[in-house]
Amino acid sequence: MKFEIRERDRRAVLMLLTAVGLYVILSFGVLPAFDSLREAAGETSNKEQQLSKYRRALVRKGNYTQLLEQARKNMAADQALFIRGDNPSLAAVELQTIVEGAATKTGLSLNQRSISAARKKDDFFNEITMTVALDATPLQISSFLTELRNAPKFVVVRTLQLAPTEVPHEAPAKGGFKKVLRANLTISGLLPAPARKNG
């Protein structure tokens, strides 16, 4: 028996084999290559981001020493605002000098003053307080507080109590009321805590 293929059947078989060949080439060759190119494009963007981070780090590397030096200068300038805490007695004298200097500039005399010992505020700072009593006009008290705020060291008024020195019960016969107030202030200054020794 002889198997004969007609021209029409041969063309159909040839077209079928061509279609199967195209399918195999597309599904096992072109489409996986396209998918790998798409993944490579995604990986390329990630690699570009990493490379830009490394470049920025290399550029900043030279700036780190400058930044550290600037931070040291800023820290030294900020430390100058605190009362020196090397010796608590000297810290008390420095706070007293600041308060008495502000009182002298505003023409006040301090009636009473007492300074407490330095106590721990937190891990980094100790606090020393000074309690002051004085008699002054409202303008003098305002000027005194302004002088304390403008002091070269960082001082804080913790409490301020004002009371009139004379309580009027009736209108004065002549002149006006005395506008003198009795002020009790608690003023504190921060000083750096002594460095702990590692042991």
HELIX and SHEET records of a PDB file:
HELIX    1   1 GLU A    7  ILE A   25  1                                  19    
HELIX    2   2 LEU A   26  VAL A   30  3                                   5    
HELIX    3   3 LEU A   31  GLN A   79  1                                  49    
HELIX    4   4 PRO A   88  LYS A  105  1                                  18    
HELIX    5   5 PRO A  138  ARG A  149  1                                  12    
SHEET    1   A 3 LEU A 110  ILE A 115  0                                        
SHEET    2   A 3 PHE A 125  ALA A 136 -1                                        
SHEET    3   A 3 ARG A 119  LYS A 120 -1                                        
SHEET    1   B 4 LEU A 110  ILE A 115  0                                        
SHEET    2   B 4 PHE A 125  ALA A 136 -1                                        
SHEET    3   B 4 LEU A 181  PRO A 192 -1                                        
SHEET    4   B 4 VAL A 155  PRO A 164 -1                                        
END                                                                             
